[in-house]
Amino acid sequence: MDLAFIPSPSVGVVHLGPIPLRGYAFCIIIGVFVGVWLGNKRWVQRGGRSGTVADIAVWAVPFGLVGGRLYHVITTYEPYFGPNGHPLDAFKVWEGGLGIWGAVALGAVGAWIGCRRRGIPLPAYADALAPGLALGQAIGRWGNWFNQELYGKPTDVPWALEISSDPAIGRIGGTYHPTFLYECLWCIGVAALVIWADKRFRLGHGRAFALYVAAYCAGRAWIEYMRVDEAHHILGLRLNVWVALIVLVLAVVYFVISAKKAPGREAVVEPGAQPVAGADGEGAEDGADDGAAKDEAPAEKATADDGAAETAPDEPGERKAEVDADAEDAPDADAKPAGSGSTKKP
């Protein structure tokens, strides 16, 4: 008998009159808002304008939802296009089924379009958004809890997840590893790691985003390995495990190459915005040189003034002495010749 477990909700949807309110959709929406909110704060800290992140998210979020759904349908096509499949169910996003790989990939395309329209470098935008993406994923994973899906192997640990039986979809009741919770906690840790590393090492040019991708993939690989839902296998490993490992390697390679080619952080991330104080880019170095020049100029001026102060008092004194000497040597124009009287005749 299980002494403790995490219960699953009896229903994943609540009807407000004719309007269905689905827990999965709520988790996705809340995750998007949290990601945009944190991304906006980080963007402003980097010197961007408030509201820019949300403006670009208008492009990125729809592209991400489409990409996430496409990845899920392509890699798990049997329920939709296999024998006895239902193709129209591919559009029922609210029932679950969003692949993070497709969401990030196609979401990046949407973000690129939005950044291009604003004249903003995509890597800088991605760096600002990275921790928010991780937190958004952490919240979104609770949608799997509402749908009772994507759980792990059977277990009797105290934090096991209770799953109810549903013969209609072949779901067997019992207690399983709550992989949704594992991934939620892992994503929170990833967000904290990126925020810390960004402050400590001033990551720029897409490296904060690469760190997020690499850290997330490292956790997703072992979490994916625990899951028991149907999936395609390659060489004995689930497809998503392979994807996580490949993307992890690519993220690390990008991080290393970027650090060598473009060290430091962008001084200006948005046209018309003020450069960030203390940025490590070329602009910051130029600013440092200008500051040094300004510091040197007063010193030089002070030295010149000191020299002038030493010589200036002597020059008037010397000129005055010369004038006095000339005055003594020169004959007095008004003086009369010795022994002569008045020049007037009687």
C-alpha positions as CSV (number, residue, x, y, z in Angstrom):
1,M,0.0,0.0,0.0
2,D,1.4,3.4,-1.0
3,L,1.8,5.7,2.0
4,A,2.2,8.8,-0.1
5,F,1.9,9.9,-3.7
6,I,1.1,12.9,-5.9
7,P,-2.5,12.7,-7.0
8,S,-3.6,13.6,-10.5
9,P,-6.6,15.8,-11.1
10,S,-9.8,14.0,-11.7
11,V,-10.5,16.3,-14.7
12,G,-8.3,18.4,-17.0
13,V,-11.0,20.7,-18.1
14,V,-13.6,22.9,-16.4
15,H,-16.5,24.3,-18.3
16,L,-17.5,27.9,-17.7
17,G,-20.9,27.7,-19.3
18,P,-20.2,26.7,-23.0
19,I,-16.5,27.7,-22.7
20,P,-14.1,24.9,-21.8
21,L,-11.2,26.0,-19.5
22,R,-8.4,23.5,-20.0
23,G,-5.6,23.1,-17.5
24,Y,-3.0,22.3,-20.2
25,A,-3.8,25.5,-22.1
26,F,-3.7,27.6,-18.9
27,C,-0.2,26.3,-18.1
28,I,1.1,27.1,-21.6
29,I,-0.4,30.7,-21.4
30,I,1.0,31.4,-17.9
31,G,4.4,30.0,-19.0
32,V,4.4,32.4,-22.0
33,F,3.5,35.4,-19.9
34,V,6.2,34.6,-17.3
35,G,8.8,34.1,-20.0
36,V,8.0,37.4,-21.7
37,W,7.9,39.2,-18.3
38,L,11.4,38.0,-17.3
39,G,12.7,38.5,-20.8
40,N,11.6,42.1,-20.8
41,K,13.3,42.8,-17.4
42,R,16.6,41.3,-18.7
43,W,16.3,43.2,-22.0
44,V,15.9,46.5,-20.2
45,Q,18.9,45.7,-18.0
46,R,20.9,45.1,-21.1
47,G,20.0,48.5,-22.5
48,G,16.9,47.7,-24.6
49,R,13.5,49.4,-24.5
50,S,10.7,48.1,-22.4
51,G,8.0,46.4,-24.5
52,T,10.4,45.2,-27.3
53,V,10.4,41.6,-26.0
54,A,6.6,41.4,-26.1
55,D,6.5,43.0,-29.6
56,I,8.9,40.3,-30.9
57,A,7.1,37.6,-29.0
58,V,4.0,38.4,-31.1
59,W,6.0,36.7,-33.9
60,A,7.8,34.1,-31.9
61,V,5.0,32.6,-29.9
62,P,2.7,31.6,-32.8
63,F,5.6,30.2,-34.7
64,G,6.7,28.3,-31.6
65,L,3.3,26.8,-31.1
66,V,3.1,25.7,-34.7
67,G,6.6,24.3,-34.6
68,G,6.0,22.4,-31.4
69,R,2.9,20.8,-32.8
70,L,4.5,19.9,-36.1
71,Y,7.4,18.2,-34.3
72,H,5.0,16.2,-32.2
73,V,2.8,15.2,-35.1
74,I,5.7,14.2,-37.3
75,T,7.5,12.2,-34.6
76,T,4.3,10.6,-33.3
77,Y,2.2,10.4,-36.4
78,E,0.4,7.1,-35.6
79,P,-2.6,8.6,-33.7
80,Y,-3.2,11.0,-36.6
81,F,-2.2,9.4,-39.8
82,G,-1.6,5.7,-38.9
83,P,-4.1,2.9,-39.0
84,N,-7.4,4.0,-37.4
85,G,-5.8,7.5,-37.0
86,H,-7.8,10.8,-36.9
87,P,-6.0,13.5,-39.0
88,L,-8.2,16.3,-37.6
89,D,-6.9,15.5,-34.1
90,A,-3.6,16.9,-35.2
91,F,-5.1,20.4,-34.7
92,K,-6.2,19.7,-31.1
93,V,-3.3,21.4,-29.4
94,W,-5.3,21.8,-26.2
95,E,-5.2,18.0,-25.7
96,G,-1.4,18.0,-25.4
97,G,1.4,17.2,-27.7
98,L,4.0,20.1,-28.1
99,G,7.5,19.1,-28.9
100,I,10.0,21.6,-27.3
101,W,12.5,21.0,-30.1
102,G,10.1,22.2,-32.8
103,A,8.8,25.0,-30.6
104,V,12.3,26.5,-30.1
105,A,13.4,25.9,-33.7
106,L,10.4,27.5,-35.4
107,G,9.9,30.0,-32.5
108,A,13.5,31.2,-33.3
109,V,12.4,31.8,-36.9
110,G,9.5,34.0,-35.7
111,A,11.9,35.8,-33.3
112,W,14.3,36.4,-36.2
113,I,11.6,38.0,-38.3
114,G,10.6,40.2,-35.4
115,C,14.2,41.2,-34.6
116,R,14.9,41.9,-38.3
117,R,12.0,44.3,-38.4
118,R,13.3,46.1,-35.4
119,G,17.0,46.0,-36.4
120,I,17.9,43.9,-33.3
121,P,20.5,41.2,-33.3
122,L,18.8,37.8,-32.7
123,P,21.6,36.5,-30.4
124,A,21.2,39.4,-28.0
125,Y,17.4,38.9,-27.9
126,A,17.9,35.1,-27.3
127,D,20.3,35.8,-24.4
128,A,17.7,38.1,-22.7
129,L,14.9,35.5,-23.2
130,A,16.8,32.3,-22.2
131,P,16.0,32.1,-18.4
132,G,12.4,33.1,-19.1
133,L,12.1,30.3,-21.6
134,A,13.3,27.8,-19.0
135,L,10.8,29.1,-16.4
136,G,8.0,29.0,-19.1
137,Q,8.8,25.4,-19.7
138,A,8.8,24.6,-16.0
139,I,5.2,26.0,-15.7
140,G,4.1,24.5,-19.0
141,R,5.1,21.0,-17.8
142,W,2.2,21.1,-15.3
143,G,-0.1,20.8,-18.3
144,N,1.1,17.2,-18.6
145,W,-0.1,16.7,-15.0
146,F,-3.6,17.9,-15.9
147,N,-3.7,15.6,-18.9
148,Q,-2.1,12.6,-17.0
149,E,0.5,12.1,-19.7
150,L,4.2,11.7,-20.2
151,Y,4.9,10.0,-16.9
152,G,7.8,7.7,-16.2
153,K,8.3,4.1,-15.1
154,P,6.2,2.5,-12.4
155,T,7.5,3.2,-8.9
156,D,6.5,3.3,-5.2
157,V,8.6,6.2,-4.1
158,P,6.8,8.7,-1.8
159,W,6.6,11.3,-4.5
160,A,5.2,8.9,-7.1
161,L,2.5,10.2,-9.4
162,E,-0.9,8.5,-9.3
163,I,-2.4,7.8,-12.7
164,S,-6.0,6.7,-13.1
165,S,-7.0,3.9,-15.5
166,D,-8.5,4.8,-18.9
167,P,-9.1,1.7,-21.1
168,A,-10.2,3.9,-24.0
169,I,-6.7,5.1,-24.6
170,G,-4.9,2.1,-23.1
171,R,-3.8,3.9,-19.9
172,I,-3.1,1.6,-17.0
173,G,-3.7,3.0,-13.5
174,G,-0.9,2.9,-10.9
175,T,1.9,5.1,-9.5
176,Y,4.7,6.3,-11.8
177,H,7.7,8.5,-11.7
178,P,6.5,12.1,-12.1
179,T,8.7,13.0,-15.0
180,F,6.8,16.3,-15.5
181,L,7.9,17.3,-12.0
182,Y,11.5,16.3,-12.6
183,E,11.6,18.4,-15.7
184,C,9.9,21.3,-14.0
185,L,12.5,21.3,-11.2
186,W,15.3,20.9,-13.7
187,C,14.1,23.9,-15.8
188,I,14.0,26.0,-12.7
189,G,17.6,25.0,-12.0
190,V,18.5,25.8,-15.6
191,A,17.0,29.3,-15.3
192,A,18.9,29.9,-12.1
193,L,22.2,28.7,-13.7
194,V,21.8,31.0,-16.7
195,I,21.0,34.0,-14.6
196,W,24.0,33.3,-12.3
197,A,26.4,32.6,-15.2
198,D,25.2,35.7,-17.1
199,K,25.9,38.0,-14.2
200,R,29.2,36.3,-13.3
201,F,30.7,36.0,-16.8
202,R,28.7,38.7,-18.7
203,L,27.6,36.3,-21.4
204,G,26.8,37.8,-24.8
205,H,26.3,37.1,-28.5
206,G,24.0,34.1,-27.9
207,R,26.1,32.3,-25.2
208,A,23.5,32.7,-22.5
209,F,21.0,31.0,-24.8
210,A,23.5,28.3,-25.7
211,L,24.0,27.6,-22.0
212,Y,20.3,27.3,-21.5
213,V,20.0,24.9,-24.4
214,A,23.0,22.7,-23.3
215,A,21.8,22.6,-19.7
216,Y,18.2,21.8,-20.6
217,C,19.3,19.0,-23.0
218,A,21.5,17.4,-20.4
219,G,18.5,17.0,-18.1
220,R,16.0,16.1,-20.8
221,A,18.2,13.2,-21.9
222,W,17.9,11.3,-18.6
223,I,14.3,12.4,-18.0
224,E,13.3,11.2,-21.4
225,Y,15.0,7.9,-20.8
226,M,12.6,7.3,-17.8
227,R,9.4,7.8,-19.8
228,V,7.2,4.9,-20.8
229,D,4.9,6.5,-23.4
230,E,5.1,5.2,-27.0
231,A,8.1,6.6,-29.0
232,H,10.3,5.7,-31.9
233,H,13.7,4.2,-31.0
234,I,17.0,4.4,-32.7
235,L,19.8,2.0,-31.6
236,G,17.8,1.2,-28.5
237,L,17.4,4.9,-27.4
238,R,14.2,7.0,-27.7
239,L,14.3,9.5,-30.6
240,N,14.1,12.5,-28.2
241,V,17.1,11.2,-26.3
242,W,19.2,11.3,-29.5
243,V,17.8,14.8,-30.3
244,A,18.8,16.0,-26.8
245,L,22.3,14.7,-27.1
246,I,22.8,16.1,-30.6
247,V,21.5,19.5,-29.7
248,L,23.6,19.5,-26.5
249,V,26.8,19.0,-28.6
250,L,25.8,21.7,-31.0
251,A,25.1,24.2,-28.2
252,V,28.5,23.5,-26.6
253,V,30.2,24.0,-30.0
254,Y,28.4,27.2,-30.6
255,F,29.3,28.5,-27.1
256,V,33.0,27.8,-27.5
257,I,33.2,29.3,-31.0
258,S,31.2,32.3,-30.1
259,A,33.5,33.0,-27.0
260,K,36.5,33.0,-29.3
261,K,35.1,35.1,-32.1
262,A,33.1,37.6,-30.1
263,P,34.1,37.8,-26.5
264,G,32.3,40.0,-24.1
265,R,28.7,41.3,-24.4
266,E,27.0,43.6,-26.9
267,A,27.4,47.3,-25.9
268,V,24.2,48.3,-27.8
269,V,21.3,45.8,-28.2
270,E,18.7,48.0,-29.8
271,P,19.0,51.0,-32.2
272,G,18.5,54.3,-30.5
273,A,19.0,52.8,-27.0
274,Q,21.8,53.9,-24.7
275,P,24.9,51.7,-24.5
276,V,25.1,49.6,-21.3
277,A,27.6,50.9,-18.8
278,G,30.5,48.5,-18.4
279,A,29.7,46.5,-21.5
280,D,32.6,44.4,-22.8
281,G,32.1,45.0,-26.5
282,E,34.1,47.2,-28.8
283,G,32.0,50.1,-27.9
284,A,32.9,49.7,-24.3
285,E,36.6,49.5,-25.1
286,D,36.3,52.7,-27.2
287,G,34.5,54.3,-24.3
288,A,37.3,53.3,-21.9
289,D,39.9,54.8,-24.3
290,D,37.9,58.0,-24.5
291,G,37.6,58.2,-20.7
292,A,41.3,57.6,-20.3
293,A,42.0,60.4,-22.9
294,K,39.7,62.7,-20.9
295,D,41.5,61.8,-17.7
296,E,44.9,62.5,-19.2
297,A,43.9,65.8,-20.8
298,P,43.3,67.6,-17.4
299,A,46.5,66.2,-16.1
300,E,48.4,67.6,-19.1
301,K,46.6,70.9,-18.7
302,A,47.4,71.0,-15.1
303,T,51.1,70.4,-15.9
304,A,51.1,73.2,-18.5
305,D,49.5,75.6,-16.1
306,D,52.1,74.8,-13.4
307,G,54.9,75.5,-15.8
308,A,53.2,78.8,-16.8
309,A,52.7,79.7,-13.2
310,E,56.4,79.2,-12.6
311,T,57.6,81.5,-15.4
312,A,54.8,84.0,-15.6
313,P,55.7,86.1,-12.5
314,D,59.3,86.5,-13.7
315,E,58.5,88.0,-17.1
316,P,56.7,91.1,-15.9
317,G,59.4,91.8,-13.3
318,E,62.1,91.4,-15.9
319,R,60.4,93.7,-18.3
320,K,59.8,96.3,-15.6
321,A,63.5,96.2,-14.5
322,E,64.6,96.7,-18.2
323,V,62.3,99.7,-18.6
324,D,63.6,101.3,-15.4
325,A,67.2,100.8,-16.5
326,D,66.4,102.4,-19.9
327,A,64.7,105.3,-18.2
328,E,67.8,106.0,-16.0
329,D,70.2,105.9,-19.0
330,A,68.1,108.1,-21.3
331,P,68.5,111.9,-21.0
332,D,65.5,113.8,-19.6
333,A,63.7,115.5,-22.4
334,D,62.4,118.3,-20.2
335,A,65.8,118.9,-18.5
336,K,67.7,122.2,-19.3
337,P,71.4,122.4,-20.2
338,A,73.7,123.1,-17.2
339,G,74.5,126.9,-16.7
340,S,71.8,128.1,-19.0
341,G,68.8,130.1,-17.9
342,S,65.5,130.6,-19.5
343,T,65.4,130.2,-23.3
344,K,63.1,133.2,-23.7
345,K,64.7,136.5,-24.8
346,P,63.9,139.8,-23.0
